[in-house]
């Protein structure tokens, strides 16, 4: 049983382990990546690994959190808008920027693909749900801002709207998992436009959709 990472892992140990895991995931995929090979590449023992982690899936989730934290710090938030239509224009521009940054980050693309491939595993599904809940705070903040501008429909409960929006975005993640790395600028822009059109039809006030 791992010790829930109560004993701190040094930055050097964690960096070596994450880098070794990423290299193996890139070359061998999640199923083919050998834990023994990852540990050998990182120069850490099995005893050390199992003290801190449960198994390879636990390591994957640790990687996801590290890359997500790095990525989230870079993407920021959409620009402030003066009215409802500007809010949706800014959302599309921000979403396109997020996609372009993700495409330029091979680790993010790899982990998205690995996470989607392993989502049937119980811990992975639970982790995705926790990530969605954290994302829900950003979505909730955007709903509050858009609400002040009259950008969103008001005939649905706000929490329901958040869950529906997150479900749509998760569907986009699944679609992108095997496609993002091969998309060019035009394809990224088209996908961002299509996703925002779908999100507007789902969540926007009628006068904004029209």
C-alpha positions in Angstrom: 0.0 0.0 0.0 1.5 3.4 -1.0 2.0 5.9 1.7 -0.2 8.6 0.0 3.0 10.5 -0.7 3.1 11.7 2.9 7.0 11.4 2.7 8.0 14.2 0.4 9.5 13.3 -3.0 12.4 15.4 -4.0 12.1 17.6 -7.1 14.9 15.7 -8.7 13.4 12.3 -8.1 10.0 13.4 -9.3 11.4 15.1 -12.4 13.4 12.0 -13.3 10.5 9.7 -12.8 8.1 11.9 -14.8 10.5 12.3 -17.6 11.2 8.6 -17.8 7.5 7.8 -17.8 6.8 10.4 -20.5 9.5 9.0 -22.7 8.2 5.4 -22.4 4.6 6.6 -22.9 5.7 8.3 -26.1 7.5 5.3 -27.5 5.4 2.4 -26.1 2.0 3.8 -25.2 0.3 3.3 -21.9 -0.3 -0.5 -22.2 3.2 -1.2 -23.6 5.1 1.1 -21.2 7.0 -1.2 -18.8 7.1 0.0 -15.2 10.4 -1.8 -14.7 11.8 0.1 -17.7 10.5 3.4 -16.4 12.1 2.8 -13.0 15.4 1.7 -14.5 15.4 4.8 -16.8 14.6 7.1 -13.8 17.2 5.4 -11.5 14.8 4.6 -8.7 14.1 1.4 -7.0 10.8 -0.6 -6.9 10.7 -0.2 -3.1 10.9 3.6 -3.4 8.3 3.6 -6.2 5.8 1.5 -4.3 6.3 3.6 -1.2 5.0 6.6 -3.0 2.7 5.1 -5.8 0.3 2.3 -6.1 1.1 1.3 -9.7 1.6 2.6 -13.2 -1.9 4.1 -13.3 -1.2 6.1 -10.1 1.9 7.4 -11.8 -0.1 8.4 -14.9 -2.5 10.4 -12.7 0.4 12.1 -11.0 1.8 13.0 -14.4 -1.7 14.3 -15.5 -1.8 16.6 -12.4 1.7 17.9 -13.0 1.2 18.7 -16.7 -2.3 20.1 -16.1 -0.9 22.5 -13.4 1.8 23.6 -15.8 -0.7 24.1 -18.7 -3.3 25.8 -16.6 -0.7 28.4 -15.4 0.0 29.3 -19.0 -3.5 29.5 -20.5 -5.0 32.1 -18.3 -8.6 33.2 -18.9 -10.6 34.8 -21.7 -10.3 38.6 -22.0 -13.0 40.7 -20.3 -15.9 41.6 -22.6 -18.1 44.6 -22.8 -21.3 42.8 -24.0 -22.7 39.4 -24.6 -21.6 39.0 -28.2 -18.0 40.1 -27.3 -18.1 37.5 -24.5 -18.6 34.7 -26.9 -16.1 36.1 -29.4 -13.5 36.2 -26.6 -14.4 32.7 -25.5 -13.8 31.3 -29.0 -10.4 33.2 -29.3 -9.4 31.9 -25.9 -10.5 28.3 -26.7 -8.5 28.4 -30.0 -5.4 29.6 -28.0 -5.8 26.8 -25.5 -6.0 24.3 -28.4 -2.9 25.7 -30.1 -0.9 25.6 -26.9 -2.0 22.0 -26.3 -1.0 21.0 -29.8 2.4 22.5 -29.3 2.8 20.6 -26.0 3.4 16.9 -27.0 3.2 15.8 -23.3 -0.2 17.3 -23.0 -1.4 15.6 -26.2 0.1 12.3 -25.0 -1.5 12.4 -21.6 -4.9 13.4 -23.0 -4.7 10.3 -25.3 -3.6 8.1 -22.5 -6.2 9.4 -20.1 -9.0 8.9 -22.6 -7.8 5.3 -23.4 -7.7 4.4 -19.7 -11.0 6.1 -18.7 -12.8 2.8 -18.1 -10.4 2.1 -15.2 -12.2 3.1 -11.9 -9.5 5.4 -10.5 -9.0 7.1 -13.9 -12.7 7.7 -14.2 -12.8 9.1 -10.6 -9.8 11.3 -11.4 -11.4 12.7 -14.6 -14.5 13.5 -12.5 -12.4 15.4 -9.9 -10.7 17.3 -12.7 -14.1 18.2 -14.1 -15.1 19.5 -10.7 -12.0 21.7 -10.6 -12.8 22.9 -14.1 -16.3 23.6 -12.9 -15.0 26.5 -10.8 -13.7 28.2 -14.0 -16.9 27.4 -15.9 -18.9 28.7 -12.9 -16.8 32.0 -12.9 -17.4 32.3 -16.7 -21.1 31.7 -16.2 -21.2 34.5 -13.6 -19.4 36.9 -15.9 -21.5 36.0 -18.9 -24.6 36.2 -16.8 -23.9 39.8 -15.9 -23.6 40.5 -19.6 -26.7 38.6 -20.5 -24.7 36.1 -22.5 -26.4 32.9 -21.2 -29.8 31.5 -21.2 -31.8 31.9 -18.0 -34.3 29.1 -18.4 -32.0 26.4 -16.9 -30.6 25.9 -13.4 -27.1 27.3 -13.4 -25.6 24.1 -11.9 -27.3 22.0 -14.6 -25.9 24.4 -17.3 -22.4 23.9 -15.8 -22.7 20.1 -16.0 -24.0 20.2 -19.5 -21.2 22.5 -20.6 -18.6 20.2 -19.0 -20.1 17.2 -20.7 -19.8 18.9 -24.1 -16.2 19.8 -23.4 -15.4 16.3 -22.3 -16.8 15.0 -25.6 -14.5 17.4 -27.4 -11.5 16.0 -25.4 -12.4 12.5 -26.5 -12.6 13.6 -30.1 -9.3 15.4 -29.9 -7.4 12.6 -28.1 -6.2 11.0 -31.4 -6.5 14.0 -33.7 -5.0 17.1 -32.1 -1.3 16.3 -32.8 -2.1 16.0 -36.5 -4.2 19.1 -36.8 -2.9 22.2 -38.7 -3.8 25.8 -37.8 -6.9 25.8 -40.1 -8.2 22.6 -38.5 -7.7 23.9 -35.0 -9.5 27.1 -35.9 -12.4 25.2 -37.4 -12.7 22.9 -34.4 -12.7 25.9 -32.0 -15.4 27.5 -34.1 -17.5 24.3 -34.2 -17.2 23.7 -30.5 -18.1 27.3 -29.6 -21.1 27.1 -32.0 -22.3 24.0 -30.2 -21.7 25.6 -26.8 -23.6 28.7 -27.8 -26.5 26.6 -29.0 -26.4 24.9 -25.7 -25.9 27.8 -23.3 -26.2 31.2 -24.9 -29.1 33.5 -24.6 -31.5 33.3 -27.6 -30.6 36.8 -28.9 -26.9 35.8 -29.0 -27.5 32.6 -30.9 -29.7 34.4 -33.5 
